[in-house]
Amino acid sequence: MSVMLVLIGFASIASAQESCLEPFRPDPEFLADVGYDAQEMRGEFRIYFSEVETYLNCLNRASARIRQEATAAAQDYNRVLDQHPVAPGQVSEPEQAPRVELSESGTLFLDYDAQWLQ
């Protein structure tokens, strides 16, 4: 559970570091209703497509950064498990702490017994 909280914390910090603002798609009917002519409408769509490109590039950068951070956190967590194992008979966790692996897809597997993995 604490690992998930740490990962959520990383995600919150990452989103604060780089806010990717999703652009609003132009609505042709609204633009016509407020008096835009055809050239202005086309201009609004060109602006939108430019903003979409910026948005997608931002998401890619944020995704790459958080993937690196999660990989580093998984390595740190595994080192903690190696350096501070639970002693036999010591009840510090409800179950044996699983090791954390990060697949190339960016999926972080914390529960190897999860039904969806089987």
C-alpha positions as CSV (number, residue, x, y, z in Angstrom):
1,M,0.0,0.0,0.0
2,S,2.8,2.5,0.9
3,V,4.4,1.7,-2.5
4,M,1.3,2.8,-4.2
5,L,1.1,6.0,-2.2
6,V,4.7,6.7,-3.2
7,L,3.9,6.1,-6.8
8,I,0.8,8.4,-6.6
9,G,3.1,11.0,-4.9
10,F,5.5,10.8,-7.8
11,A,2.6,11.2,-10.3
12,S,1.4,14.2,-8.4
13,I,4.8,15.8,-8.4
14,A,5.3,15.0,-12.1
15,S,2.0,16.6,-13.0
16,A,2.9,19.7,-11.1
17,Q,6.3,19.8,-12.8
18,E,4.8,19.7,-16.3
19,S,1.2,20.6,-16.8
20,C,0.0,19.3,-20.1
21,L,-3.0,21.3,-21.0
22,E,-5.4,19.5,-23.3
23,P,-6.6,21.9,-26.0
24,F,-10.3,22.6,-26.6
25,R,-11.6,21.5,-30.0
26,P,-13.2,24.2,-32.0
27,D,-17.0,23.9,-32.5
28,P,-17.8,25.1,-36.0
29,E,-21.5,25.9,-35.1
30,F,-20.4,28.0,-32.1
31,L,-17.8,29.8,-34.3
32,A,-20.4,30.5,-36.9
33,D,-22.9,31.7,-34.3
34,V,-20.4,34.2,-32.9
35,G,-19.7,35.6,-36.3
36,Y,-16.5,33.9,-37.5
37,D,-16.1,33.8,-41.2
38,A,-14.7,30.7,-43.0
39,Q,-11.1,32.0,-42.9
40,E,-11.3,32.6,-39.2
41,M,-12.8,29.2,-38.6
42,R,-10.0,27.5,-40.6
43,G,-7.5,29.6,-38.5
44,E,-9.1,28.3,-35.3
45,F,-8.7,24.7,-36.4
46,R,-5.0,25.3,-37.4
47,I,-4.4,26.7,-34.0
48,Y,-6.1,23.7,-32.4
49,F,-4.0,21.2,-34.4
50,S,-0.8,23.1,-33.4
51,E,-1.9,22.9,-29.7
52,V,-2.7,19.2,-30.1
53,E,0.9,18.6,-31.3
54,T,2.2,20.6,-28.4
55,Y,0.0,18.7,-26.0
56,L,1.0,15.2,-27.3
57,N,4.6,16.2,-27.1
58,C,4.1,17.3,-23.5
59,L,2.4,14.0,-22.6
60,N,5.3,12.1,-24.2
61,R,7.9,14.0,-22.2
62,A,5.9,13.6,-19.0
63,S,5.4,9.8,-19.7
64,A,9.1,9.3,-20.3
65,R,10.0,11.2,-17.1
66,I,7.6,9.4,-14.9
67,R,8.7,6.0,-16.4
68,Q,12.3,6.8,-15.4
69,E,11.2,7.9,-11.9
70,A,9.1,4.8,-11.4
71,T,12.0,2.6,-12.6
72,A,14.3,4.3,-10.1
73,A,11.8,3.9,-7.4
74,A,11.3,0.2,-8.2
75,Q,15.1,-0.2,-8.0
76,D,15.2,1.6,-4.7
77,Y,12.4,-0.5,-3.3
78,N,14.1,-3.7,-4.3
79,R,17.3,-2.5,-2.6
80,V,15.3,-1.8,0.5
81,L,13.9,-5.4,0.4
82,D,17.4,-6.7,0.0
83,Q,19.0,-4.6,2.7
84,H,16.1,-4.8,5.2
85,P,14.4,-8.1,4.9
86,V,11.5,-9.1,7.1
87,A,12.9,-11.4,9.8
88,P,11.2,-14.7,10.2
89,G,8.3,-14.3,12.7
90,Q,8.4,-10.5,12.4
91,V,5.0,-9.2,11.4
92,S,5.7,-5.9,9.6
93,E,3.7,-6.5,6.4
94,P,0.5,-8.5,5.9
95,E,2.2,-10.7,3.3
96,Q,5.7,-11.2,2.0
97,A,6.7,-8.0,0.2
98,P,6.8,-8.7,-3.6
99,R,9.7,-7.4,-5.7
100,V,8.8,-4.7,-8.2
101,E,9.4,-5.1,-11.9
102,L,8.7,-2.5,-14.5
103,S,8.0,-3.9,-17.9
104,E,9.1,-2.3,-21.1
105,S,5.5,-1.3,-21.7
106,G,5.7,1.1,-18.7
107,T,3.3,-1.1,-16.6
108,L,4.4,-1.4,-13.0
109,F,3.6,-4.8,-11.6
110,L,3.2,-4.7,-7.8
111,D,0.9,-7.7,-7.3
112,Y,2.1,-10.8,-9.1
113,D,-0.9,-12.7,-7.7
114,A,-3.4,-10.3,-9.3
115,Q,-6.2,-12.1,-11.2
116,W,-5.7,-10.0,-14.3
117,L,-2.1,-11.3,-14.6
118,Q,-3.2,-14.9,-14.8
